[in-house]
Each structure stands twice: as structure tokens, then as C-alpha cells.
Amino acid sequence: MRRITIAIACAMLSLPAAGRASAADCRHIMESNVKIASMQHYSAILASAARKGWNYAPAAIDSGAKRHFEEMKLQLLDAGFAVVPVGTRPQCSGSEVASK
């Protein structure tokens, strides 16, 4: 799961995996982008479960989606990224802003 999260973060930053070190001073990701990536990944998990015949109550799906989003944010924070709310202007050194 951690590799997937870091790969998603790199894709959201539009940086190649090898180029991440060059943007070490500015590793910000907008919270809305994390939410979108989390929903896409969680819906793939639900689709896989549905193909296996598993059914979940709507309340369980809702709480699972919230939990998945929070866990993804924590994994990104652990990987050295900063998840910033929408409307916040990231403070980056230099002219590089990775949260476009």
C-alpha cells in the first residue's frame, strides 16, 4: 500500500520517481487531489470486492472511504509530503511549486 501511495503522490506532483529529490524543498500536495486519488483507489477496492460477491452497507462504505482517505494522508505525511488544504498557498523555497 505504501508503494501505491508514493506512486500516486509522484503522479500528482507530475514528477518522475527519480526526480523527487530535486523537489525535496517543496513536497506539497493539495488535499483535494489526495481525496480524488483516495476515492479512485477505494472504488477500485469496492469493485474488486463486488466481483467476489461481497456486499457492504452504505454506512460501511461511507466510513471505509473516510478511513481510507485519512490513512492515505498519514502515509503521504510519513513519506515526507505535506497535505495542504484547498486555498492554501504552499510555502516553497525557490520557484518550484509542486502542487499545481
matplotlib code that plots the C-alpha trace (Angstrom):
import matplotlib.pyplot as plt

x = [0.0, 2.8, 4.4, 1.0, 0.6, 4.0, 3.4, 0.1, 1.9, 4.5, 1.9, 0.0, 3.2, 3.9, 7.5, 9.3, 10.2, 13.9, 13.3, 11.6, 14.8, 15.1, 11.8, 12.6, 12.1, 8.5, 6.7, 3.1, 0.0, -3.4, -5.9, -8.4, -6.0, -5.4, -9.2, -9.6, -6.8, -8.2, -11.7, -10.4, -8.3, -11.2, -13.7, -11.3, -11.2, -15.0, -15.3, -13.0, -15.0, -18.2, -16.8, -16.1, -19.7, -19.1, -21.8, -21.4, -24.0, -23.9, -22.8, -19.9, -18.8, -19.0, -16.9, -14.5, -14.0, -13.3, -10.9, -9.1, -8.7, -7.2, -4.9, -3.7, -3.0, -1.0, 1.0, 1.9, 2.9, 5.1, 6.7, 7.6, 4.8, 2.7, -1.0, -2.3, -6.0, -7.5, -7.0, -3.7, -0.6, 2.3, 5.5, 8.2, 11.8, 12.8, 10.4, 9.4, 5.8, 4.8, 1.1, -0.1]
y = [0.0, 2.4, 2.0, 2.7, 5.9, 7.2, 6.4, 8.3, 11.2, 11.3, 11.2, 14.1, 16.1, 15.3, 14.4, 11.3, 8.9, 9.7, 13.5, 13.6, 14.5, 17.7, 18.9, 18.0, 21.6, 21.6, 18.4, 19.8, 18.0, 19.6, 17.8, 17.7, 15.8, 13.3, 13.0, 12.2, 9.7, 8.1, 7.8, 6.3, 3.7, 2.9, 2.5, 0.0, -1.9, -1.9, -3.0, -5.9, -6.9, -6.7, -9.0, -11.5, -11.3, -9.2, -6.6, -3.7, -1.5, 2.2, 3.3, 0.9, 2.2, 5.8, 5.1, 3.0, 5.8, 8.3, 5.9, 5.2, 8.9, 9.5, 6.6, 7.8, 11.3, 9.7, 7.6, 10.7, 12.6, 9.6, 9.7, 13.3, 15.1, 17.9, 17.7, 21.3, 22.4, 23.9, 27.7, 27.5, 28.7, 26.4, 28.0, 26.6, 27.7, 28.6, 29.0, 25.3, 24.7, 21.0, 21.3, 22.8]
z = [0.0, 0.8, -2.7, -4.2, -2.1, -3.1, -6.7, -6.6, -4.9, -7.6, -10.3, -8.6, -8.5, -12.2, -11.3, -12.4, -9.5, -9.9, -9.9, -6.5, -4.7, -6.8, -5.3, -1.8, -0.6, -1.9, -1.4, -1.0, -2.3, -2.3, 0.0, -2.8, -5.0, -2.2, -1.8, -5.5, -5.6, -2.4, -3.9, -7.1, -5.2, -2.8, -5.6, -7.2, -3.9, -3.7, -7.3, -6.6, -3.6, -5.6, -8.2, -5.4, -4.3, -1.2, -0.2, 2.1, 3.7, 2.5, 6.0, 5.9, 2.5, 3.7, 6.9, 4.9, 2.4, 5.2, 6.8, 3.5, 2.9, 6.4, 6.1, 2.7, 4.1, 7.0, 4.6, 2.5, 5.6, 6.7, 3.2, 3.7, 1.8, 3.2, 2.5, 2.3, 2.3, -0.8, -0.9, 1.0, -0.9, -0.2, 1.2, -1.1, -1.3, -4.8, -7.7, -7.8, -6.7, -7.0, -6.0, -9.3]

ax = plt.figure().add_subplot(projection="3d")
ax.plot(x, y, z, "-o")
ax.set_aspect("equal")
plt.show()
